[in-house]
């Protein structure tokens, strides 16, 4: 099952990011295939996933001339936040959540050369996230780096205060559909809502 869904209704593209972002997807090709659109409505409910794929989607959306609005359904984590911030305007329910953190690698049994190459790629990814988040939020570079370095969970009200979202909407009914085991330090407030412990 693809992690995304793209539907065209008249001149509007409805895009859902609903599962873990997988590498080497056909998103860009599928998006281009829908033809001319005037606006994009993006909805996100994802823990994140492959950074390179998320960046490719971000670049595709941010460079498109259509008006873009984004919406957190209940949770946007990691690289899913990057895709979300391709939109000029982003809304979040006040009891939903987002998570941002430093990029990391899952390499196993890597050589020294491979690790050096991976470290360079991680530095590039980190600097890219800092630039995107700083531009969106108008916060200082130091604060953005602190948020990333500390693996920061934000409920809707906090995400709105910090500038990651433009609009705060009414609370939604939260369903624990994401596995808490995927996260090293899940926020207890989020555990009560969108994360399941068993």
Beta strands, then each sheet from edge to edge (+ up, - down):
strand 1: 4-9
strand 2: 12-17
strand 3: 39-46
strand 4: 67-77
strand 5: 89-93
strand 6: 97-100
strand 7: 152-155
strand 8: 167-169
strand 9: 178-179
strand 10: 195-196
sheet 1: 1+ 2- 3- 4- 5- 8-
sheet 2: 1+ 2- 3- 4- 6- 7+
sheet 3: 9+ 10+
end
